[in-house]
Amino acid sequence: MFGVLVAKAVASAFSIGAGFRGGLFFASLFLGALFGCSFATWRFHLRGENIRSAVDVGWIHSLTVGRMMRPTTVTVQARMSLAAFRQDVPLGATQRAVVTDEAGRYMGIAYPAKAAAMTGESLTVGAILHLQTHFLLPGMNVQEALAAFEAAEADALAVVDGPETRQILGLLTEQYALRRYSEELDRRRKEMSGE
């Protein structure tokens, strides 16, 4: 019994010294054994962070859309005629073109395949716009970007500087975001395992 009391005193001193409030040492051990996560991970969950393990802590917020995006290769204006669009952006040249207004604000994405299937020479690129209200911001992390791809049901989204100004900064594909997320996750796991 004396040994248990000494162990309890040592554990409480260790708990307070580590920054926990007194008496939380055994509670943290209990949580770790019962839910399979650390006390710190549990505290992150209470704050609303979606963290599955220590591997996920921190680095997800540094893997942002701004770091992953690529420059847009083809940009056209919404008032351009479909005939001119088909001539400037023929099938096979690119999968998508980012469409802007006269001031350079994001209007949506146009697909050359859709333009090739449309008839009516009086139509403009504005008639075949997609994803007008879906875009990414450079400060979004990779998880937020993947959620935006899922919500938009799109394989690529434009990156704009802000929801009001909507100036084009680049383009990000879902495939590239998933690849970067997987690469970073593998790298962090290797670091933790000492490989």
NORUR-V223421 format. One line per field, one symbol per residue. ss: DSSP state (H for helix, E for strand, - for the rest). Layout:
ss->???
This chain:
ss->-HHHHHHHHHHHHHHHH-------HHHHHHHHHHH---HHHHHHHH-------HHH--HHHH-EHHHH-E----EEE---EHHHHHHH--------EEEE----EEEEEE-HHHHHH------EHHHH-E-----EE---EHHHHHHHHHHH---EEEEE------EEEEEEEHHHHHHHHHHHHHHHHHHHH--
